[in-house]
């Protein structure tokens, strides 16, 4: 059923803690979740006065601001892997060739287009560690200019060595290692199969991931080959040689590049059902919340219910 002002009402067939079926009612347009009596499921609902966001479309395009919260720097598209589901692969041949000297040009010009101080600076590729000479110019200068910013690097981890690891420690760089666990063969070679590369991945975790440091995570793209999130976490923990690793995910693989569409990263309905069932079970056991991004999405959902966030206050992202 639907209400003109509040949007459609959906019935959710759930299971209570005692195992008995429970019906809940959800209005996504007004972020309202109620029980069978019409009472909010959460007891601490505090409605918030949201401002509507500007709607963006091809006829009414959006705009960028010079006040940047997260500064993402793409160093180049070169990579030493050839992931079968890579959506950048068709662009690599035509990508502009970059030089180490470009880092100096970038640093000299940044004040002309950036206002304020970003809270987070991310370095992307391709494979960023192929551009280590650039990083050695960029990171000290940016850390000096924006001392409060979190520095973040995402890498396949295959090029780590003592020099790079010491640099990461020196500048307190947070690192996400792109690795799909048992589905790694869809990316390319597994660095854990190479004794030297495996040594540096374990050393990265030992120095930066254990205890309260939490400066390292494994960034998993969910594919038909690693749809079981519990098995994926156990696989990576065993390879690192610890009881627990920090995981993140970019979500389920979504291929749209012409080359990737013919690869093995596409989902069948059976494989996608297995992923969905595994995620549902993961919320029941808590396993899904071990993935940082899944936990953030769950928290955002609960916060939207607490504050009754309407659909009109939800913005849009690039793409």
C-alpha positions in Angstrom: 0.0 0.0 0.0 1.2 3.6 -0.6 0.6 7.0 1.0 1.0 10.0 -1.4 3.1 11.9 1.1 5.1 9.0 2.7 5.6 6.7 -0.2 5.1 2.9 -0.3 4.9 0.7 2.8 6.7 -2.6 2.6 6.1 -5.6 4.8 9.3 -7.3 6.0 9.0 -11.0 7.0 11.6 -11.3 9.8 12.6 -13.7 12.5 12.7 -12.7 16.2 15.4 -13.6 18.6 13.2 -16.5 19.8 13.0 -17.9 16.3 9.4 -17.0 15.8 8.2 -15.0 12.7 7.8 -11.3 13.1 6.3 -8.8 10.7 7.8 -5.3 10.4 6.6 -2.4 8.2 9.1 -0.1 6.4 8.6 3.2 4.6 11.9 3.9 2.9 10.9 7.4 1.7 10.5 8.6 5.3 12.9 6.1 7.0 10.2 4.7 9.2 10.3 1.1 10.6 7.3 0.0 12.8 6.0 -3.1 14.4 2.6 -4.6 13.9 1.1 -2.1 16.3 2.4 0.8 14.4 5.0 1.7 17.0 8.6 2.7 15.9 10.9 -0.3 16.3 13.6 2.0 17.8 12.8 3.6 21.1 15.2 6.5 20.7 13.8 8.1 17.5 14.7 11.8 17.4 13.4 13.4 14.2 15.8 15.8 12.6 15.1 18.8 10.4 16.8 17.8 7.1 17.4 20.3 4.3 16.4 19.0 0.9 19.3 18.4 -1.5 19.5 19.8 -5.0 18.5 17.3 -7.6 21.0 16.5 -10.3 20.3 15.4 -13.9 21.7 15.8 -17.4 19.4 18.8 -17.8 20.4 20.2 -14.4 24.0 19.1 -13.8 25.6 19.4 -10.4 28.8 21.2 -9.5 32.0 20.7 -7.5 33.1 22.6 -4.5 36.6 23.9 -3.8 36.0 22.9 -0.2 37.2 19.3 -0.4 36.6 16.8 2.4 38.4 13.9 0.7 41.2 14.5 -1.9 41.6 11.5 -4.2 44.8 11.5 -6.3 45.0 9.1 -9.2 48.7 8.6 -9.8 48.2 6.8 -13.1 46.6 3.6 -14.5 49.6 1.4 -14.8 49.2 -1.9 -12.9 51.2 -5.1 -12.6 48.0 -7.2 -12.4 45.4 -7.8 -15.0 42.2 -8.3 -13.0 39.6 -10.1 -15.1 36.8 -7.8 -13.8 38.8 -4.6 -14.0 36.7 -1.7 -15.3 39.7 0.4 -16.1 41.4 -2.1 -18.4 40.1 -0.6 -21.6 41.3 2.8 -20.7 44.9 1.9 -19.8 46.2 2.0 -23.4 44.8 5.4 -24.0 45.6 6.8 -20.5 47.9 9.9 -20.4 51.4 8.9 -19.6 52.5 10.5 -16.4 55.9 11.5 -15.1 57.4 11.9 -11.7 57.9 15.6 -12.4 54.1 15.9 -12.6 54.0 15.6 -8.8 55.9 18.9 -8.5 53.5 20.6 -10.9 50.6 19.3 -9.0 52.0 20.6 -5.7 52.7 24.0 -7.2 49.2 24.4 -8.5 47.1 22.9 -5.7 46.5 26.3 -4.0 44.9 27.6 -7.2 41.9 25.2 -7.0 41.7 23.8 -3.5 40.4 25.8 -0.6 40.5 24.7 3.0 42.1 21.5 4.3 41.0 18.0 3.3 40.5 15.6 6.2 41.5 12.6 4.1 44.0 12.2 1.2 43.8 9.0 -0.9 46.3 7.7 -3.4 45.0 5.5 -6.2 46.2 3.8 -9.4 46.4 1.5 -11.3 48.8 0.2 -8.7 50.0 3.1 -6.6 53.3 1.5 -5.6 54.4 1.5 -9.2 54.5 5.3 -8.7 56.6 5.1 -5.5 58.9 7.9 -6.8 55.8 10.2 -7.1 54.6 9.2 -3.7 58.0 10.1 -2.1 57.5 13.7 -3.5 53.8 14.0 -2.8 53.3 12.6 0.7 55.8 14.6 2.6 54.7 17.8 1.0 51.0 17.1 1.5 51.5 16.0 5.1 53.4 19.2 5.8 50.6 21.3 4.1 47.7 19.4 5.7 49.0 18.0 9.0 45.6 16.9 10.2 44.7 14.8 7.1 44.5 11.0 7.1 46.8 9.5 4.4 45.4 6.4 2.7 46.7 4.1 0.1 45.1 1.2 -1.7 47.4 -1.4 -3.2 47.5 -5.0 -4.3 50.4 -5.5 -1.9 52.7 -7.3 -4.3 55.4 -4.7 -4.4 56.0 -4.2 -0.7 59.6 -4.2 0.6 61.5 -2.7 3.5 61.9 0.7 1.9 58.2 1.1 1.1 57.1 -0.3 4.5 59.4 2.1 6.3 58.0 5.0 4.3 54.4 3.9 5.2 55.4 3.8 8.9 57.3 7.2 8.7 54.2 9.0 7.4 51.6 6.9 9.2 49.8 5.9 6.0 46.7 3.8 6.3 46.8 0.9 3.8 44.1 -1.2 2.2 45.4 -4.3 0.5 43.1 -5.3 -2.4 42.8 -9.1 -2.1 39.8 -11.3 -2.7 40.8 -14.2 -0.5 39.7 -17.5 -2.1 38.6 -15.5 -5.1 42.0 -14.0 -5.8 42.5 -16.0 -9.0 40.0 -13.6 -10.6 42.3 -10.7 -9.9 45.6 -12.3 -10.9 48.5 -13.9 -9.1 48.2 -14.3 -5.4 51.0 -12.6 -3.5 50.6 -15.1 -0.7 51.8 -17.8 -3.1 55.2 -16.0 -3.4 57.2 -16.5 -0.2 58.9 -13.1 -0.4 55.7 -11.2 -1.1 53.8 -13.1 1.5 56.6 -12.2 4.0 56.1 -8.5 3.4 52.3 -8.7 3.6 52.6 -10.4 7.0 55.2 -7.9 8.0 52.8 -5.1 7.0 50.2 -6.6 9.2 52.6 -7.2 12.1 53.8 -3.6 12.1 50.6 -1.8 11.2 47.6 -4.0 11.7 47.8 -5.7 15.1 46.7 -4.5 18.5 45.1 -1.1 18.5 47.0 0.3 15.5 44.4 -0.8 12.8 46.3 0.9 10.0 45.8 -2.0 7.6 42.7 -3.7 6.1 42.1 -6.2 3.4 39.8 -4.8 0.8 37.7 -7.6 -0.7 35.6 -7.3 -3.9 32.8 -9.9 -3.5 32.7 -12.2 -6.6 31.1 -15.6 -7.4 34.4 -17.1 -6.2 34.3 -15.6 -2.7 30.6 -15.1 -2.0 30.9 -16.8 1.4 32.1 -13.9 3.6 32.8 -16.0 6.6 35.1 -18.4 4.6 36.8 -15.3 3.0 37.7 -13.8 6.4 38.9 -17.1 7.7 41.0 -17.7 4.5 42.7 -14.3 4.8 43.3 -14.7 8.6 45.0 -18.0 8.0 47.2 -16.6 5.3 48.3 -13.7 7.5 48.8 -16.1 10.4 46.6 -14.4 12.9 43.2 -15.1 14.4 41.6 -11.9 13.2 42.1 -9.5 10.3 40.3 -6.2 9.5 38.2 -6.4 6.3 36.5 -3.9 4.0 34.7 -4.4 0.8 33.8 -2.3 -2.3 30.7 -4.5 -2.5 29.7 -7.1 -5.1 31.7 -7.0 -8.3 29.8 -5.0 -11.0 31.3 -5.3 -14.5 30.5 -2.8 -17.2 33.8 -2.4 -19.1 33.6 -4.1 -22.5 36.5 -6.4 -21.7 35.4 -7.3 -18.2 31.9 -8.2 -19.3 33.2 -11.3 -21.0 35.2 -12.3 -17.9 34.3 -14.6 -15.0 33.3 -11.8 -12.6 29.7 -11.7 -13.8 27.0 -13.1 -11.5 24.6 -16.0 -12.2 21.3 -15.9 -10.3 22.4 -18.9 -8.3 25.7 -17.3 -7.2 24.1 -14.0 -6.3 21.5 -15.9 -4.2 24.3 -17.5 -2.3 25.9 -14.1 -1.7 22.6 -12.7 -0.4 22.0 -15.7 1.9 25.5 -15.4 3.2 25.1 -11.7 4.0 21.8 -12.4 5.7 23.4 -15.1 7.8 26.4 -12.8 8.4 24.0 -10.2 10.0 22.5 -12.9 12.2 25.9 -14.1 13.4 27.7 -10.7 13.4 30.1 -11.9 10.7 29.0 -9.3 8.2 29.8 -6.5 10.6 33.5 -7.6 10.5 33.5 -5.8 7.1 34.0 -2.1 7.8 31.9 -0.8 4.9 29.0 -3.2 5.6 29.1 -2.1 9.2 29.0 1.5 8.1 26.0 0.9 5.8 24.2 -0.9 8.7 24.9 2.0 11.0 23.7 4.5 8.4 20.5 2.6 8.1 19.9 2.6 11.8 20.8 6.3 12.0 18.3 7.1 9.2 15.6 5.4 11.2 16.6 7.3 14.4 16.5 10.6 12.6 13.7 9.8 10.1 15.8 10.9 7.2 13.5 11.5 4.2 14.4 10.5 0.6 14.6 14.2 -0.4 17.6 14.7 1.9 19.6 11.9 0.2 22.2 13.2 -2.2 23.7 11.7 -5.3 27.3 10.6 -6.1 29.3 10.8 -9.2 28.4 8.1 -11.7 
